[in-house]
Amino acid sequence: MTLSIEELWNMPEPALIAAYHSARRQYVEKKFARDTQRARLEWMKAKLFISSSGGVTDRKMAVDVSEELARKGQELREMTRDLDLLKVDVDVIAMVIRLRGVSAAAGLHAEDAADGDPER
């Protein structure tokens, strides 16, 4: 996060809410990108499994030892780590908003419920 907690605490309400919405938007965009990559990886694994010859064990081994799939899996893990760090930023900003009692905090609870995010 580029802003410290002290800066967030002293930030005016409109700027604090704007920072929250900006961080939330980045989180949603990165989550979409990560989920898309995850689906592509699963598709590639299934495609390799189907195109391989041999029994089920041989096919699974071909998928497991594929360097390309391993590299894609590593990229996916890195995207997940970055997404988790961004989620922490969103949560910290939301916590500062709640602690300060910003007038729009009620709107944030309604927005989080509308997102259907089970983590919140």
TAKAKA-V37261 format. One record per pair of residues at least 12 apart in sequence whose C-alpha atoms are under 10 Angstrom apart, sorted by the first residue. I is the first residue (numbers start at 0). J is the second residue. D is the distance in Angstrom with one decimal. If there is no record, write none. Layout:
BEGIN
i:I j:J d:D
i:I j:J d:D
END
This chain:
BEGIN
i:0 j:22 d:9.3
i:0 j:84 d:8.5
i:0 j:85 d:7.7
i:0 j:87 d:8.9
i:0 j:88 d:6.1
i:0 j:89 d:9.3
i:0 j:91 d:9.6
i:1 j:88 d:9.3
i:2 j:18 d:9.5
i:2 j:88 d:9.3
i:2 j:92 d:9.7
i:3 j:91 d:9.9
i:4 j:91 d:7.9
i:4 j:92 d:8.2
i:4 j:95 d:7.9
i:5 j:95 d:9.7
i:7 j:91 d:9.2
i:7 j:92 d:7.2
i:7 j:95 d:7.1
i:7 j:96 d:8.8
i:8 j:92 d:9.1
i:8 j:95 d:6.4
i:8 j:96 d:8.3
i:8 j:98 d:9.1
i:8 j:99 d:7.6
i:9 j:95 d:10.0
i:9 j:99 d:9.8
i:11 j:101 d:9.7
i:12 j:96 d:8.3
i:12 j:99 d:9.2
i:12 j:100 d:9.8
i:12 j:101 d:6.6
i:12 j:102 d:8.3
i:12 j:103 d:8.7
i:13 j:101 d:9.3
i:13 j:103 d:9.3
i:15 j:92 d:7.6
i:15 j:93 d:9.2
i:15 j:95 d:8.7
i:15 j:96 d:7.4
i:15 j:101 d:9.0
i:16 j:92 d:8.5
i:16 j:93 d:8.8
i:16 j:96 d:7.7
i:16 j:101 d:8.7
i:16 j:103 d:7.9
i:16 j:104 d:8.9
i:16 j:107 d:9.1
i:18 j:88 d:10.0
i:18 j:89 d:8.9
i:18 j:92 d:7.6
i:18 j:93 d:9.7
i:19 j:88 d:8.8
i:19 j:89 d:6.4
i:19 j:90 d:8.9
i:19 j:91 d:9.2
i:19 j:92 d:5.9
i:19 j:93 d:6.8
i:19 j:95 d:9.9
i:19 j:96 d:8.7
i:19 j:107 d:9.4
i:20 j:89 d:8.6
i:20 j:92 d:9.5
i:20 j:93 d:9.8
i:20 j:107 d:9.5
i:21 j:89 d:9.0
i:22 j:85 d:7.3
i:22 j:86 d:8.4
i:22 j:87 d:9.9
i:22 j:88 d:7.1
i:22 j:89 d:5.7
i:22 j:90 d:9.4
i:22 j:92 d:8.5
i:23 j:85 d:8.5
i:23 j:86 d:8.1
i:23 j:88 d:8.8
i:23 j:89 d:6.0
i:23 j:90 d:9.2
i:23 j:92 d:9.6
i:23 j:93 d:9.7
i:24 j:89 d:9.5
i:25 j:82 d:9.2
i:25 j:85 d:7.8
i:25 j:86 d:9.4
i:25 j:89 d:9.3
i:26 j:81 d:9.5
i:26 j:82 d:6.6
i:26 j:83 d:8.9
i:26 j:84 d:9.4
i:26 j:85 d:6.0
i:26 j:86 d:6.4
i:26 j:87 d:9.8
i:26 j:88 d:9.2
i:26 j:89 d:7.8
i:27 j:82 d:9.1
i:27 j:85 d:9.7
i:27 j:86 d:9.4
i:28 j:82 d:9.7
i:29 j:78 d:7.9
i:29 j:79 d:8.9
i:29 j:81 d:8.5
i:29 j:82 d:6.4
i:29 j:85 d:8.8
i:30 j:78 d:8.6
i:30 j:79 d:8.2
i:30 j:81 d:9.7
i:30 j:82 d:6.5
i:30 j:83 d:9.5
i:30 j:85 d:9.8
i:30 j:86 d:9.7
i:32 j:75 d:9.7
i:32 j:78 d:8.5
i:32 j:82 d:9.9
i:33 j:74 d:9.3
i:33 j:75 d:6.6
i:33 j:76 d:9.1
i:33 j:77 d:9.5
i:33 j:78 d:6.1
i:33 j:79 d:6.8
i:33 j:81 d:9.8
i:33 j:82 d:8.1
i:34 j:75 d:8.9
i:34 j:78 d:9.6
i:34 j:79 d:9.3
i:35 j:75 d:9.9
i:36 j:71 d:8.3
i:36 j:72 d:9.1
i:36 j:74 d:8.8
i:36 j:75 d:6.7
i:36 j:78 d:9.1
i:37 j:71 d:8.9
i:37 j:72 d:8.2
i:37 j:74 d:9.7
i:37 j:75 d:6.6
i:37 j:76 d:9.5
i:37 j:78 d:9.9
i:37 j:79 d:9.9
i:39 j:71 d:9.2
i:40 j:67 d:9.9
i:40 j:68 d:7.0
i:40 j:69 d:9.6
i:40 j:71 d:6.8
i:40 j:72 d:7.2
i:40 j:75 d:8.6
i:41 j:68 d:9.3
i:41 j:72 d:9.7
i:43 j:62 d:9.1
i:43 j:67 d:9.6
i:43 j:68 d:7.6
i:43 j:71 d:9.8
i:44 j:59 d:9.1
i:44 j:61 d:9.4
i:44 j:62 d:6.1
i:44 j:63 d:8.8
i:44 j:65 d:9.2
i:44 j:68 d:7.3
i:45 j:58 d:9.9
i:45 j:59 d:9.8
i:45 j:62 d:8.5
i:46 j:62 d:9.4
i:47 j:59 d:9.1
i:47 j:61 d:7.7
i:47 j:62 d:6.4
i:47 j:65 d:9.1
i:47 j:68 d:9.6
i:48 j:60 d:9.1
i:48 j:61 d:7.4
i:48 j:62 d:6.3
i:48 j:63 d:9.9
i:49 j:62 d:10.0
i:90 j:119 d:9.5
i:93 j:107 d:8.1
i:93 j:108 d:9.6
END
